[in-house]
Amino acid sequence: MKFSVYPLFLLTVISLAGCTQLTQTTKLAQGPVLLAIEPVRAEVNVDTTETLIGISRTTYILGVIRVGSKSYADYPSLSFGLIGNTREKRAAIYNAIEGRDLDVLINPKFLIQEQHAVLFRRTTVQVAGFGGKFIFE
């Protein structure tokens, strides 16, 4: 029986190949560039008279198909703890401040509930906190 390495090599290359997506939000400057950027000065006006509540529900089918919220609050480089569910937490924050004249949710407290089954996993995240509005100087 003759053994060929070519099909094995081809199978290895195909299995290691994947999809890559690069999103470029700004163009990099060519050459030396000096930037004099002033820090943004702002205060946060916190409304403690009302507690805001938001809920996000997400279902993962077969661990691949995701059904759930499509709108998220943007919190770049902000960690929401060691436990995952960052996408669901951001969606719950968005639902809490949606439709109000607010910029941020102050002191968010999360309640996470997960239900596991053979073919799906359902995650429900509830968040409560106070609304805040940025006041720029």
N, C-alpha and C positions, 0 to 999 in steps of 0.2 A: 504494500500500500504506500503510495507516494503522498507525502505531506507537503502542502504549499503554505508558505508564510504570507504570501500576498493577501489572501482573504482575511487572515487574522489581523494583519496590519491595517487593512482597509476598515475593518470593523472597529478597531481601536481608535482610529482617526475620526470616524463618524461619531462614535460615542463620546469622544472628548470635545467635539465641536459643539458650540452652543450659540445662543443669541446674546448679543451685547447691545445695549442702548446707551448712547452718550447724549446727554442734554447739555448744551452750552448756552448759558444765560447771558453771558457777556463776552465780548471779544477781548482778547488779551492785547495789550498795547505792545507795539514793536519798539524796541529801543528803550533808553532810560526815561522813565517818567517819574516826576515828583508830584506827589499828591499832598495837598494841604487840606485835610478834611477835619472840620470842626466836629467835636462830639455833639450828639443831639441831647439837648437839655429838655427834660419833660418831667412833669409830676403826674401822679395817678390820683384821680378823684374817685374814691371808693364809696359806693352806696351800700351801707350796712343795714339799711331798713328792709331790704328784700333779699331773701335767699333764692338764687337761681338754681333750677334743676334741669338737667338734660339727660336723655337716655339714648343709647345707641345699641342696636341689635345687629349682629352679623352671624351668618350661617356659612360654614365651610362644608361643602359636599365633596366627599372622597378626598379631602385634604387639598383640593386643587381649585374647585369652583367656589367663588366667593360671592355671596348675595348679602347686600347690606347697604349701609349709608355710602353715598357718593360725595358728600360735602364734608370738609374738614377745616378745623381751625389751624392756622399756620403758626407753629411754634418752632422755628428753626433752632437747632442745636439745644433744645430743651429736653432733658431726660424726664420721663414719667415713671421712674423707678426701674428696678431690676426685672420685674415681671413684664412680659410682653404686652400685647394688646395696645400698643401705641396708637395704631390707626383707629381703633374703637374709642380710645380715650379722647383723641382729637375730634372725632365725630360727635361724641357726647358734649364736649365743650362747645362745639359749633352750634349744636341744638339748644344749648342753654342760653347763648347770647344772640341767637338768630332773631331778627326782627326788632331788636332793641338798639338804641343809640349807645352801644358799649363797644369797647375795644378789646378787653381782656377779662378773664375770669380769675379773680383773686382768691387765693387759699382754696384751691379745688380739693375736694375729698371724693375719692372714687370707691364705688362698690361694684365688684366684678363677680359675675356669676357665669360659670361654664357648665354646659350639659354635654356629655360625651355619649355617643352611640356608635354603632358599628360603622355606619356609612357617613355620619355627619357629626359636626361639632358646632354648637350654638353658644355664642358669647354675648352676654348682655352687660353693658357698662352703664352705671348711673353716676352722675357727678353732681355735686352741690357746692356752691361757693357764692361769693359776692361779685357783683359787676363793677368794672372799673373803666374809666374814661381817661385817656391821655390828654393832658393839657400841656401844649408845647410853649416854651418861652420864646 
